[in-house]
Amino acid sequence: MKVGVLALQGDFDAHRRRLQELGASATLVRKPAQLDEVEALVIPGGESSTLLWHLEQHGFFHRLAEFVRARPTFGTCAGAILLASEVANPPQKSLGAMNISVERNAYGRQINSFIGGVHWTRGGDPLEAVFIRAPRITSVGEGVEVLASEGSHPVLVQQGHLMAATFHPELSADKRVHAAFLELIGP
Ligand code: GLN
């Protein structure tokens, strides 16, 4: 099973390393045609508006929209914003693949970035979650399962073959989130 990491912008290399540490074969995806060579994809954090700009420059957007409809995909932070069906603050185009609404930069200026322990519904210790100018999932619709939350807010969700995190699991030592994605992909 080959897992791609979208490498147009943002924090892609830490994802590749983490996937490799967990025994997956991970490769960077920079061109639309490379999506044909992978069976699953991570869309990393960064700046979702910049990511969108790059996607639209290279005719990548529509190819990616098709991919995420069919294949396991994990969006983190800006990647989660891209997967959402509705984006606010400001409204922004997205892939509309997951039944979630998100608000960009929702934690305000004073706490742009922080590390928190979040409740993991699968039990065990709280997950160490690194939030960087993070979005907030403001609503979840049908078919969406909340896997982790911070206070009353979902921060890690799954809908069928899709997962989204508002934090950066590739930046903490905790490997459970990527392991859960690899489990979702299957053997
Ligand atoms: N603030 C970014 C955005 O709105 C997301 C931040 C991140 O990916 N760390 O796109």
Boltz pocket constraint, residues with backbone or C-beta under 6 A from the ligand:
constraints:
  - pocket:
      binder: B
      contacts: [[A, 44], [A, 45], [A, 46], [A, 47], [A, 48], [A, 49], [A, 76], [A, 77], [A, 78], [A, 79], [A, 81], [A, 104], [A, 105], [A, 132], [A, 133], [A, 134], [A, 135]]
      max_distance: 6.0
